[in-house]
Amino acid sequence: MRGRVQLSPAVCAAHWDGMERLFSAVFLLSGFLAQSGGTENLVNCIVGKACMLPCRFSAAGSEVIHWYRGDTVIHSFYYGQDQLAKQNLDFHNRTSLFENQIASGNASLLLRGVKIQDGGRYRCYSSTLQGSLELFVHLKVSAPIQSVDMEATREKVRCLSRNIYPAPNVSWSTSPSELSDVLQASTNCTKQADGLFSVEGEIRILGTRSDLTYICSITSADKTQTWRISLKSQDMTGTVGQALTIPCLAQRELTDFTLVWSFMRQEQFSNILTFNSRTGERTTNWSHQAKLDETQAQSGNGSLQLQNLNSQENAGTYNCTFSGFQSTHTVLTHINITGAATDGSFSNVKIIVGVISVVLILFLLGVGGYCIYVKKKGCSKKNNQQSPQNKEMEPMNHNQN
């Protein structure tokens, strides 16, 4: 007859500590006895994302799984459950196994919220009733370029990007091309507190070359990404009451791009229109004045036509931007409006002309009134002079009779 012994909690705790010491000894010894899984797996992980470190073994029951980085315990599993009491705190709540797949030989580790510091060599140890196995995974961490911003003044153009790893390369060029020493370009690369890099490039605008397009290229360290940001600045003059076409041409052939026109005047921003080349969708806020040829826009000609220019409303800076895959091209157009209505002078002229007209009318009315008055007065005097003569002739006529 077989008997069953039930241990008290205190005895269980002592038994558990003993088993852990036994496991530790076995695991240290297994480093020499475990079979090697061959070549090391390379896994590329992106900062902030989840990443899987692969590990497979031949399942045979009583599975024991340990993940290490060096001597640091990353994750442990035995007795049919996770054993995380000795897990390194840097990995707390960030690791898990695919427990429903362990019985079929999957010991892969899911690592969430990947950090720069997580990079390195990991060891996957698995043990069953039939033996043990060690596999190695090299985790390579990267933070790809997500976006590049460009800023421009009358003197300089800057491009900047943040949260990149490893540090990227920044280069400048122009179209048409100019000598690099003439461009006077500079680049600053700064390591952030989280280990990521931010880069900022700057180039001096050549004031005598208004036809130049300034191009900033940021390339990732592994050269799998190259973001190309370009900017052109131009000046134009329009006439009050007339139409004006603002040119904006893409630097190169684009597919699936977005075209955005906006306007800035005295630090007040307004969106003019947006056009999506893939869907053909267009939204317009200046439908009363701004026109875009969508057929031309699809081929990279995003020129905007403004109708009936007004000096008070249309003078300012117009921004045209083509945005495609890892590519942005911006054209800044500074527009000045001239003509009779420029700077309110037309209104002043109208007032002056109006005043002169009123004065002239009043003067003519006064002269006319005076002439009428003089004429009437002259007629009255003539009549008075003729009356005594008639009286003198009356007695003479009477005497003759």
ABEGO torsion letter per residue (X at the ends): XBBBBBBBAAAAAAAAAAAAAAAAAAAAAAAAABBBAEBBBBBBBBBGBBBBBBBBBBBAEGBBBBBBBEABBABBBBGGBBBAAABBAAABGABBBBAAAAAAGBABBBBBGBBAAABEBBBBBBBBAAEBBBBBBBBBBBBBBABBBBBBBAABBBBBBBGBOBBBBBBBBBOBBBBAAAAGBBBBBBBBAAGBBBBBBBBBBBAABAABBBBBBBBBAAGABBBBBBBBBBBBBBBBGBBBBBBBBBABBBBGBBBBBBBBBGGBBBBABBBBAAAGBBBBAAAAABBBBAAAAAAGBABBBBBGBBAAAABEBBBBBBBBBGBBBBBBBBBBBBEAABGGAAAAAAAAAAAAAAAAAAAAAAAAAAAAAAAAAAAAAAAAAAAAAAAAAAAAAAAAX
